[in-house]
Amino acid sequence: MWIGIISLLPQMFQAVTEYGVLARAVRQGILEVEHFNPRDYAEDRHRTVDDRPYGGGAGMVMMADPLRQALDAAKARAPQAASAKCPVVLMSPQGAQFDQERALQTSKLEGMIIICGRYEGLDERFVTRYVDEECSIGDYVVSGGELPAMIVIDAIARHLPGTLGNHLSVQDESYLDGTLDYPQYTRPESFEDDQVPEVLMSGDHRRIGQFRRRASLLRTLQRRPDLLTGRVFSEEDRLILNEWFALNEAEGLE
């Protein structure tokens, strides 16, 4: 997959392209990331990319023309297979919230272009003409689009075949089926008198699967019940939840 990044701070992306599993994906050619700095396309000697907002107000606004030229350069560099269907995505708190389903669907694309805003935002004329969609990672404000873009890239790249050493690592992760991940344990068997659950050392894969499913459902119910709203449950899941509700109701009556 090819990803073009339009950013005034391209060096920040070394955090995801030179370290960890994504660095391996880049080295192996699974993921290709290219950077396009609007400052390189500014036409004055000061390489100006921002100016005061019309109507007054605090802060500065990124200018449309350097952004447009950077976008043109990114589109020209996109691989032929990606260029025809290469969405332009602006990281913005005003966008639709990015989630696991969107990460999975986006990973099926040949490529995309991510724009990282700075200052008070971008000239709206550029946004309305050239941005296909806006994307948010949550209801809070950060200093620029770079950190949100890194999160999006990481979440997408994990779904690219070959990025993770074990394909089961993706299948078992939180949110893929709308629930949180089950708790994990490793050696030693005892830590400060706290034991690894016996079932996980039994070698009985059916029991282990049941234990993990139950732990996943109950953790989701306790920590993120909103994820279960409107969900269609299997018969096994309903039994687990009904047992938990019955137990808690009985404890409440004592």
Secondary structure in CASP SS format (residue, H / E / C, confidence):
PFRMAT SS
TARGET T0000
AUTHOR 0000-0000-0000
METHOD secondary structure of the structure
MODEL  1
M C 1.00
W E 1.00
I E 1.00
G E 1.00
I E 1.00
I E 1.00
S C 1.00
L C 1.00
L C 1.00
P H 1.00
Q H 1.00
M H 1.00
F H 1.00
Q H 1.00
A H 1.00
V H 1.00
T H 1.00
E C 1.00
Y C 1.00
G H 1.00
V H 1.00
L H 1.00
A H 1.00
R H 1.00
A H 1.00
V H 1.00
R H 1.00
Q C 1.00
G C 1.00
I C 1.00
L C 1.00
E E 1.00
V E 1.00
E E 1.00
H E 1.00
F E 1.00
N C 1.00
P H 1.00
R H 1.00
D H 1.00
Y H 1.00
A C 1.00
E C 1.00
D C 1.00
R C 1.00
H C 1.00
R C 1.00
T C 1.00
V C 1.00
D E 1.00
D E 1.00
R C 1.00
P C 1.00
Y C 1.00
G C 1.00
G C 1.00
G C 1.00
A C 1.00
G C 1.00
M C 1.00
V E 1.00
M E 1.00
M C 1.00
A H 1.00
D H 1.00
P H 1.00
L H 1.00
R H 1.00
Q H 1.00
A H 1.00
L H 1.00
D H 1.00
A H 1.00
A H 1.00
K H 1.00
A H 1.00
R H 1.00
A C 1.00
P C 1.00
Q H 1.00
A H 1.00
A H 1.00
S H 1.00
A C 1.00
K C 1.00
C C 1.00
P C 1.00
V E 1.00
V E 1.00
L E 1.00
M E 1.00
S E 1.00
P E 1.00
Q E 1.00
G E 1.00
A E 1.00
Q E 1.00
F C 1.00
D C 1.00
Q H 1.00
E H 1.00
R H 1.00
A H 1.00
L H 1.00
Q H 1.00
T H 1.00
S C 1.00
K C 1.00
L C 1.00
E C 1.00
G E 1.00
M E 1.00
I E 1.00
I E 1.00
I E 1.00
C E 1.00
G C 1.00
R C 1.00
Y C 1.00
E C 1.00
G C 1.00
L E 1.00
D C 1.00
E H 1.00
R H 1.00
F H 1.00
V H 1.00
T H 1.00
R H 1.00
Y H 1.00
V C 1.00
D C 1.00
E E 1.00
E E 1.00
C E 1.00
S E 1.00
I C 1.00
G C 1.00
D C 1.00
Y C 1.00
V C 1.00
V C 1.00
S C 1.00
G C 1.00
G C 1.00
E H 1.00
L H 1.00
P H 1.00
A H 1.00
M H 1.00
I H 1.00
V H 1.00
I H 1.00
D H 1.00
A H 1.00
I H 1.00
A H 1.00
R C 1.00
H C 1.00
L C 1.00
P C 1.00
G C 1.00
T C 1.00
L C 1.00
G C 1.00
N C 1.00
H C 1.00
L H 1.00
S H 1.00
V H 1.00
Q H 1.00
D C 1.00
E C 1.00
S C 1.00
Y C 1.00
L C 1.00
D C 1.00
G C 1.00
T C 1.00
L C 1.00
D C 1.00
Y C 1.00
P C 1.00
Q C 1.00
Y C 1.00
T C 1.00
R C 1.00
P C 1.00
E C 1.00
S E 1.00
F E 1.00
E C 1.00
D C 1.00
D E 1.00
Q E 1.00
V C 1.00
P C 1.00
E H 1.00
V H 1.00
L H 1.00
M H 1.00
S C 1.00
G C 1.00
D C 1.00
H H 1.00
R H 1.00
R H 1.00
I H 1.00
G H 1.00
Q H 1.00
F H 1.00
R H 1.00
R H 1.00
R H 1.00
A H 1.00
S H 1.00
L H 1.00
L H 1.00
R H 1.00
T H 1.00
L H 1.00
Q H 1.00
R H 1.00
R C 1.00
P H 1.00
D H 1.00
L H 1.00
L H 1.00
T C 1.00
G C 1.00
R C 1.00
V C 1.00
F C 1.00
S C 1.00
E H 1.00
E H 1.00
D H 1.00
R H 1.00
L H 1.00
I H 1.00
L H 1.00
N H 1.00
E H 1.00
W H 1.00
F H 1.00
A H 1.00
L H 1.00
N H 1.00
E H 1.00
A H 1.00
E H 1.00
G H 1.00
L H 1.00
E C 1.00
END
